Amino acid sequence: MNTTPQTTSPVELNEWIASGDHVVVLDVRSAAEFESLHIKGSYNVPLPLLAEHTAELAARIDTKVVLVCQSGVRATEARSKLAGVGFNDAHVLVGGVPGYQQAGGETVQGSKRWALERQVRMAAGSLVVAGLAGGKFLSPQLRTVAGVIGAGLTFSAATNTCAMGKALSKMPWNKTGNEPTRESVIAQLPGRNS
């Protein structure tokens, strides 16, 4: 099983699309992030949905896949999930959707929302400031909040995971009326030999 991330650049993906190469672009970000900005022609399959139905989705696709997210972390995790069920023709887009857009790739913009990474930075920073201010003006024990957030960010960097991001992705402002389901994803993906 090959778990080494295969990557592709925004320029290479653009060339594959322009040349008519049969490639499926799966965007593993949340539906809200997808709605804000996505690569034209891509399919939204949020990482939790892909993780739950990996084998079924992999069996549906018989071509090269490019996995995209905001920065590459979720796409790399999705690639590992697919490799775990024997699907090894998945590539992670370097630079994510923003990198593709900056390279001149065709994207679709919708309503503006903060990216999940920006929301994490705002929440973590606000909690640290609140912990320090609360420690000065209310109770010194509230400084512990800043320490816990710092430890969490260190763990997040060391493990390349983000519990705060996962929690924030479940918040109402990160949901849309068009949340993908197993059935809607299966129906929209190009099937084998189609």
N, C-alpha and C positions, 0 to 999 in steps of 0.2 A: 504494500500500500504506500503510495507516494504522498507524503504530507508536506513536502517542501512546497511553499507557495509558488505557483506559476504566476507571473505577473505580466501585464501588458501595459503599454503606455497609452495615454489618450490619443496620441498621433496614430499609433498602430491600430487601435480600435476604430478610429475614424476611417483609416484605410480599409480595414476589413469590411466595414459597413458600406463605404463608397464603392468597393470593388464587387459587391454583391455576394461576398462570402457569407455562407449561412452561419450566423452567429446569433445566439440568444443572450440578451443582456438582462440579467436579474438584479434588480435593485433591492437589497435586503434591509433598507432603512424602514422606519415606521411609515405608515400611510400619510401622516401629517408632513413628514420630511419629503416624501415622494411628491405630495401635492404641491409643495412649495417650489421645488425644482427637481426635474429629472431629465434623463437622456431620452430624446425622442425615440419612440419605439421600444423602450424598455418595459419590463414587467415588474410590478411591485410584489415581492414575496418577502414580507418582513422576516427577519432572522428567527424569531420564535416559531413562526408558522413553518418555515423551512426545516427547522430543527425537529419539529414534531412529525413532519411528513417527508423526511428526506428521501427514503427509499422510493416512495410513490412518485415524488416529483422527479427524481433521477431517472426512473423508468419511463417517464413521459418524454424525456428529451434525448435525442440521438445526434446532437451536434455540439459544436464548441459553445461553451458558456463563458460569459464574462460577468463576474460578480462585482457589484459596485455598492458603495456606501458613502459616507462622508469623508472618511480618512483612510480606510483600508482595514481597520480592526475587525469590524463585523463581517466584511467580505472574506477576510482570511479565515474567520471562524466558520463561515458557511462553506468555504472550500474544504476545510477539514471534515465537516459533516458529510459532504458529498463524497470525498475520498474514502470515508469510512464505510460507505455502501458500494464502493467499487467504481464510482464515476470520477475519472481522473482527467477529463478534458475541460476543467474549469480554471479560469484565469482571474486573478484579482486586478482590478483597474488601479494603477498607481495614481494617487492624488484624488481618487474618488470623483464624485460628480462635479465638485468645484474645479478640480484640475482639468476635467474634460471640457467644461465650459470655457475655462481660461485658454485652453488650447484651440478654441474655435469650433469645438464640436457642437452639433445642434441639440439644444435643450429646450424644454418646455417649462415656463415659469408660471406659477399660480400665486395664491395668496402668500404673503411674506410671513414667515415664522422664524423664530430663532432656531438655529441648529442645536441639536442635543448637546454637543460639546460646549457650546456657549452657555446653555442652560446650566450645565454641571459647574462651569466656572463661576457663574453668578450665584448659584446655591451654595457652593463650597465657600466662596469668598464672603458671602453674607453671614453664613454660620460662624465663620472664624471671627469676623468683626463683632457679631452679636455676643459670642462667647467672651471675647476680650473686654468689650464694653460692660457686659453683665458682671464679669469678674471684678472690674474696677468699681462699679457703682452699686451692685447688689450683693453679690457673694463671691468670694475668691474661688469657690468650687466651680463656678460657671466657666472658668478658664479651661476646664477639662474639655469642654466642647471643642475649643480650638485644637487641642491636642488630639482628640479623637478624629477630627476631620483631617488633620495633618497625617496621622497614621493611616487613615483610610486612603488618602491620595497616594501615599508612598506604596501601600499594598497594591493599589490600582495600577500604578506605573510598573511595579515589579512583576505583576502577573498579567499585564495587558488586558485587564478586565475593568468594568466600571459598574459597581452595584448602584451607585447614585444615578448613573445614566439609565440603568434598567428600571429603577424606581420612577424616575422622571418621565420615561417613555409611556408609563401607564396613566399619567395625569390627564385630566379631561382636555386641556389645551393642546395636547399632543395626539388627540384622536380626531378622526374625521367621520363623516357620514358614510364613507366608502371604505371601511376597513376590509381588507382582503380576507376571504375565508378559504378553506381548503377547496371547496367547490368552485368558487369564483376563479381561483388561481388555476386549477386543473382545466377549467373551461377556456381560459384565455391563452394558455401556453400552446405553442405549436406542437402537435402530436408527432409521434414517430411516423416517418415517411410521409409527412404532409407538405 
